[in-house]
Amino acid sequence: MFWPAKGDIVPEPLTKGDLVNLLQGAQVDYFVRHVPKDSVLGWIDEPCTTAHFVAKGMIEIYKLERDGRKKTLDFCKKGDFFGFQILSDSCTPIAVARACVDSELIAIPKSSFFKALHTYPDFTDTIVKYLYSLLTAMTNETVSSAFYATAQRVPMLLLSLGRDELEARASDEQGSPRAAEDAVGGVIVKQNNTDIANILGISRNSVTTSICRLQEQGVVRKRRNSIEILDMERLENIATLESGE
């Protein structure tokens, strides 16, 4: 979950190599899937018996209401799992998964997943901690929606997403000089106003108003399909001030 970042609960995200080592240690089957942008991985009410780990790319998890309204539940990035419907008897998902960009996934069949859980404690510990991070994040999101107004929640979410991007950049570049140089510049949040509205469950107009206010303050700059954070420190000050911390 992105509110707050999973890293607040699980400080060291799992890497592709880490997961492969766990699965090989458990002696279970898995396979790599290359998923093109905009591909959908399963539909609501259609049983899906495979869990997935994002090795590269980004997957949007969302739900559509009968009237067509969309609620984004998560953006799974590198190091995230999705597809925990395999833990139920029906294996029926409650949401849809879509690739936001070309992505690489590690697919774990249900039989392999349960075998690893039952026979390999290191895998079990990893999954339990990950599920706990999801539960904590969802609880915090519920609390945030109850206590904070729309204008407050937008900068708080942008700050969380910006931190995620900085962590991903550091991981990708392995601390290279280029990474240090980029960290001084703007941080690109790949979500647009509609994505932010879907994440928070509020109107797009409300998000636009809040983004415009931040842009006037020189904190962010609106791009075509993303938002550039120009000043992470000021954004953090705004988010902290408005959240009452």
Contacts in CASP RR format, 6 or more apart in sequence:
PFRMAT RR
TARGET T0000
AUTHOR 0000-0000-0000
METHOD contacts of the structure
MODEL  1
MFWPAKGDIVPEPLTKGDLVNLLQGAQVDYFVRHVPKDSVLGWIDEPCTT
AHFVAKGMIEIYKLERDGRKKTLDFCKKGDFFGFQILSDSCTPIAVARAC
VDSELIAIPKSSFFKALHTYPDFTDTIVKYLYSLLTAMTNETVSSAFYAT
AQRVPMLLLSLGRDELEARASDEQGSPRAAEDAVGGVIVKQNNTDIANIL
GISRNSVTTSICRLQEQGVVRKRRNSIEILDMERLENIATLESGE
1 74 0 8 1.000
1 133 0 8 1.000
1 134 0 8 1.000
1 137 0 8 1.000
1 138 0 8 1.000
1 141 0 8 1.000
2 74 0 8 1.000
2 75 0 8 1.000
2 137 0 8 1.000
2 157 0 8 1.000
2 160 0 8 1.000
2 161 0 8 1.000
2 164 0 8 1.000
2 199 0 8 1.000
3 137 0 8 1.000
3 140 0 8 1.000
3 141 0 8 1.000
3 144 0 8 1.000
3 157 0 8 1.000
3 160 0 8 1.000
3 199 0 8 1.000
4 137 0 8 1.000
4 140 0 8 1.000
4 160 0 8 1.000
5 160 0 8 1.000
5 163 0 8 1.000
5 164 0 8 1.000
5 167 0 8 1.000
6 13 0 8 1.000
6 80 0 8 1.000
6 130 0 8 1.000
6 133 0 8 1.000
6 134 0 8 1.000
6 137 0 8 1.000
7 13 0 8 1.000
7 133 0 8 1.000
7 167 0 8 1.000
8 137 0 8 1.000
9 129 0 8 1.000
9 132 0 8 1.000
9 133 0 8 1.000
9 136 0 8 1.000
9 137 0 8 1.000
10 129 0 8 1.000
10 130 0 8 1.000
10 133 0 8 1.000
13 78 0 8 1.000
13 79 0 8 1.000
13 80 0 8 1.000
13 167 0 8 1.000
13 171 0 8 1.000
14 53 0 8 1.000
14 79 0 8 1.000
14 126 0 8 1.000
14 130 0 8 1.000
15 79 0 8 1.000
16 53 0 8 1.000
16 55 0 8 1.000
16 56 0 8 1.000
16 79 0 8 1.000
16 106 0 8 1.000
19 53 0 8 1.000
19 106 0 8 1.000
20 30 0 8 1.000
20 106 0 8 1.000
22 116 0 8 1.000
22 120 0 8 1.000
22 122 0 8 1.000
22 123 0 8 1.000
22 126 0 8 1.000
23 30 0 8 1.000
23 106 0 8 1.000
23 108 0 8 1.000
23 112 0 8 1.000
23 116 0 8 1.000
23 123 0 8 1.000
25 120 0 8 1.000
26 112 0 8 1.000
26 115 0 8 1.000
26 116 0 8 1.000
26 119 0 8 1.000
26 120 0 8 1.000
26 123 0 8 1.000
28 108 0 8 1.000
28 111 0 8 1.000
28 112 0 8 1.000
28 113 0 8 1.000
28 115 0 8 1.000
28 116 0 8 1.000
29 109 0 8 1.000
29 111 0 8 1.000
29 112 0 8 1.000
30 106 0 8 1.000
30 107 0 8 1.000
30 108 0 8 1.000
30 109 0 8 1.000
30 112 0 8 1.000
31 106 0 8 1.000
31 107 0 8 1.000
32 55 0 8 1.000
32 104 0 8 1.000
32 105 0 8 1.000
32 106 0 8 1.000
32 107 0 8 1.000
33 52 0 8 1.000
33 104 0 8 1.000
33 105 0 8 1.000
33 106 0 8 1.000
33 107 0 8 1.000
34 102 0 8 1.000
34 103 0 8 1.000
34 104 0 8 1.000
34 105 0 8 1.000
35 41 0 8 1.000
35 59 0 8 1.000
35 99 0 8 1.000
35 102 0 8 1.000
35 103 0 8 1.000
35 104 0 8 1.000
35 105 0 8 1.000
36 99 0 8 1.000
36 102 0 8 1.000
37 99 0 8 1.000
37 100 0 8 1.000
37 101 0 8 1.000
37 102 0 8 1.000
37 103 0 8 1.000
38 98 0 8 1.000
38 99 0 8 1.000
39 98 0 8 1.000
39 99 0 8 1.000
40 96 0 8 1.000
40 97 0 8 1.000
40 98 0 8 1.000
41 48 0 8 1.000
41 52 0 8 1.000
41 59 0 8 1.000
41 97 0 8 1.000
41 98 0 8 1.000
41 99 0 8 1.000
42 48 0 8 1.000
42 93 0 8 1.000
42 96 0 8 1.000
42 97 0 8 1.000
43 93 0 8 1.000
43 96 0 8 1.000
44 63 0 8 1.000
44 92 0 8 1.000
44 93 0 8 1.000
44 94 0 8 1.000
44 95 0 8 1.000
44 96 0 8 1.000
45 92 0 8 1.000
46 92 0 8 1.000
46 93 0 8 1.000
47 90 0 8 1.000
47 91 0 8 1.000
47 92 0 8 1.000
48 83 0 8 1.000
48 85 0 8 1.000
48 86 0 8 1.000
48 91 0 8 1.000
48 92 0 8 1.000
48 93 0 8 1.000
49 86 0 8 1.000
49 91 0 8 1.000
49 109 0 8 1.000
49 110 0 8 1.000
50 83 0 8 1.000
50 86 0 8 1.000
50 107 0 8 1.000
50 108 0 8 1.000
50 109 0 8 1.000
50 110 0 8 1.000
51 81 0 8 1.000
51 82 0 8 1.000
51 83 0 8 1.000
51 84 0 8 1.000
51 86 0 8 1.000
51 107 0 8 1.000
51 108 0 8 1.000
51 110 0 8 1.000
51 113 0 8 1.000
52 59 0 8 1.000
52 81 0 8 1.000
52 82 0 8 1.000
52 83 0 8 1.000
52 97 0 8 1.000
52 105 0 8 1.000
52 106 0 8 1.000
52 107 0 8 1.000
52 108 0 8 1.000
53 79 0 8 1.000
53 80 0 8 1.000
53 81 0 8 1.000
53 105 0 8 1.000
53 106 0 8 1.000
53 108 0 8 1.000
54 76 0 8 1.000
54 77 0 8 1.000
54 78 0 8 1.000
54 79 0 8 1.000
54 80 0 8 1.000
54 81 0 8 1.000
54 82 0 8 1.000
54 103 0 8 1.000
54 104 0 8 1.000
54 105 0 8 1.000
55 78 0 8 1.000
55 79 0 8 1.000
55 104 0 8 1.000
55 105 0 8 1.000
55 106 0 8 1.000
56 78 0 8 1.000
56 103 0 8 1.000
56 104 0 8 1.000
57 77 0 8 1.000
57 78 0 8 1.000
57 99 0 8 1.000
57 100 0 8 1.000
57 101 0 8 1.000
57 102 0 8 1.000
57 103 0 8 1.000
57 104 0 8 1.000
58 75 0 8 1.000
58 76 0 8 1.000
58 77 0 8 1.000
58 78 0 8 1.000
58 99 0 8 1.000
58 100 0 8 1.000
58 101 0 8 1.000
58 103 0 8 1.000
58 190 0 8 1.000
59 75 0 8 1.000
59 76 0 8 1.000
59 80 0 8 1.000
59 82 0 8 1.000
59 97 0 8 1.000
59 98 0 8 1.000
59 99 0 8 1.000
59 100 0 8 1.000
59 103 0 8 1.000
59 105 0 8 1.000
60 72 0 8 1.000
60 74 0 8 1.000
60 75 0 8 1.000
60 76 0 8 1.000
60 97 0 8 1.000
60 98 0 8 1.000
60 99 0 8 1.000
60 100 0 8 1.000
61 72 0 8 1.000
61 73 0 8 1.000
61 74 0 8 1.000
61 75 0 8 1.000
61 76 0 8 1.000
61 82 0 8 1.000
61 95 0 8 1.000
61 96 0 8 1.000
61 97 0 8 1.000
62 70 0 8 1.000
62 71 0 8 1.000
62 72 0 8 1.000
62 73 0 8 1.000
62 95 0 8 1.000
62 96 0 8 1.000
62 98 0 8 1.000
62 198 0 8 1.000
63 70 0 8 1.000
63 71 0 8 1.000
63 73 0 8 1.000
63 94 0 8 1.000
63 95 0 8 1.000
63 96 0 8 1.000
64 70 0 8 1.000
64 71 0 8 1.000
64 96 0 8 1.000
65 71 0 8 1.000
70 198 0 8 1.000
71 198 0 8 1.000
71 201 0 8 1.000
72 195 0 8 1.000
72 198 0 8 1.000
72 199 0 8 1.000
73 95 0 8 1.000
74 80 0 8 1.000
74 82 0 8 1.000
75 100 0 8 1.000
75 191 0 8 1.000
75 195 0 8 1.000
75 199 0 8 1.000
76 82 0 8 1.000
76 97 0 8 1.000
77 164 0 8 1.000
77 168 0 8 1.000
78 168 0 8 1.000
78 171 0 8 1.000
81 127 0 8 1.000
81 130 0 8 1.000
82 97 0 8 1.000
83 93 0 8 1.000
83 97 0 8 1.000
84 131 0 8 1.000
85 91 0 8 1.000
85 92 0 8 1.000
85 93 0 8 1.000
85 94 0 8 1.000
86 110 0 8 1.000
86 113 0 8 1.000
91 110 0 8 1.000
100 190 0 8 1.000
108 116 0 8 1.000
116 123 0 8 1.000
116 124 0 8 1.000
117 123 0 8 1.000
117 124 0 8 1.000
117 127 0 8 1.000
118 124 0 8 1.000
144 153 0 8 1.000
144 156 0 8 1.000
145 153 0 8 1.000
145 200 0 8 1.000
148 156 0 8 1.000
148 242 0 8 1.000
148 243 0 8 1.000
150 200 0 8 1.000
150 202 0 8 1.000
150 206 0 8 1.000
150 207 0 8 1.000
150 210 0 8 1.000
151 206 0 8 1.000
151 209 0 8 1.000
151 210 0 8 1.000
151 213 0 8 1.000
151 242 0 8 1.000
152 239 0 8 1.000
152 242 0 8 1.000
152 243 0 8 1.000
153 200 0 8 1.000
153 202 0 8 1.000
154 196 0 8 1.000
154 200 0 8 1.000
154 206 0 8 1.000
154 207 0 8 1.000
154 210 0 8 1.000
154 211 0 8 1.000
154 214 0 8 1.000
155 210 0 8 1.000
155 214 0 8 1.000
155 219 0 8 1.000
155 235 0 8 1.000
155 238 0 8 1.000
155 239 0 8 1.000
155 242 0 8 1.000
156 239 0 8 1.000
156 242 0 8 1.000
156 243 0 8 1.000
157 196 0 8 1.000
157 199 0 8 1.000
157 200 0 8 1.000
158 189 0 8 1.000
158 196 0 8 1.000
158 214 0 8 1.000
158 220 0 8 1.000
158 227 0 8 1.000
158 229 0 8 1.000
158 235 0 8 1.000
158 239 0 8 1.000
159 232 0 8 1.000
159 235 0 8 1.000
159 236 0 8 1.000
159 239 0 8 1.000
161 189 0 8 1.000
161 191 0 8 1.000
162 187 0 8 1.000
162 189 0 8 1.000
162 229 0 8 1.000
162 232 0 8 1.000
165 187 0 8 1.000
165 188 0 8 1.000
165 189 0 8 1.000
165 190 0 8 1.000
166 183 0 8 1.000
166 187 0 8 1.000
166 232 0 8 1.000
169 179 0 8 1.000
169 182 0 8 1.000
169 183 0 8 1.000
170 179 0 8 1.000
170 183 0 8 1.000
172 179 0 8 1.000
173 179 0 8 1.000
173 182 0 8 1.000
185 230 0 8 1.000
186 228 0 8 1.000
186 229 0 8 1.000
186 230 0 8 1.000
187 228 0 8 1.000
187 229 0 8 1.000
187 232 0 8 1.000
188 223 0 8 1.000
188 226 0 8 1.000
188 227 0 8 1.000
188 228 0 8 1.000
188 229 0 8 1.000
189 226 0 8 1.000
189 227 0 8 1.000
189 228 0 8 1.000
189 229 0 8 1.000
190 225 0 8 1.000
190 226 0 8 1.000
191 199 0 8 1.000
191 226 0 8 1.000
191 227 0 8 1.000
192 224 0 8 1.000
192 225 0 8 1.000
192 226 0 8 1.000
192 227 0 8 1.000
193 204 0 8 1.000
193 207 0 8 1.000
193 208 0 8 1.000
193 211 0 8 1.000
193 222 0 8 1.000
193 227 0 8 1.000
194 204 0 8 1.000
196 207 0 8 1.000
196 211 0 8 1.000
196 227 0 8 1.000
197 203 0 8 1.000
197 204 0 8 1.000
197 206 0 8 1.000
197 207 0 8 1.000
200 207 0 8 1.000
211 220 0 8 1.000
211 222 0 8 1.000
211 227 0 8 1.000
214 220 0 8 1.000
214 235 0 8 1.000
214 238 0 8 1.000
215 221 0 8 1.000
215 222 0 8 1.000
217 234 0 8 1.000
217 238 0 8 1.000
218 230 0 8 1.000
218 231 0 8 1.000
218 234 0 8 1.000
219 229 0 8 1.000
219 230 0 8 1.000
219 231 0 8 1.000
219 234 0 8 1.000
219 235 0 8 1.000
219 238 0 8 1.000
220 227 0 8 1.000
220 228 0 8 1.000
220 229 0 8 1.000
220 230 0 8 1.000
220 235 0 8 1.000
221 227 0 8 1.000
221 228 0 8 1.000
221 230 0 8 1.000
222 228 0 8 1.000
229 235 0 8 1.000
END
